[in-house]
Amino acid sequence: MTSLSRRSGSGLTLSEFISHIPDELDVDAVGIWHLVPIAEGDFGLSGADLISFLRRAIIALIARWSGACSASARQ
């Protein structure tokens, strides 16, 4: 898997796409059922590359969530 693979349609690299996944939390839930079809269809990922993508996406979501929790705890 290369972080420079581009998403069909938007042209975002894989790394750029992953960095934008948490932005969706402001609008709607984000789940594996959303991410797998994008990874397979738009980036052509499968097997270990798909698992690596999902791992990175989940880490990005947790990082955003943990930052929000830390901010609310400080208030």
Order of alpha helices (4+ residues) and beta strands (2+ residues): alpha-alpha-alpha
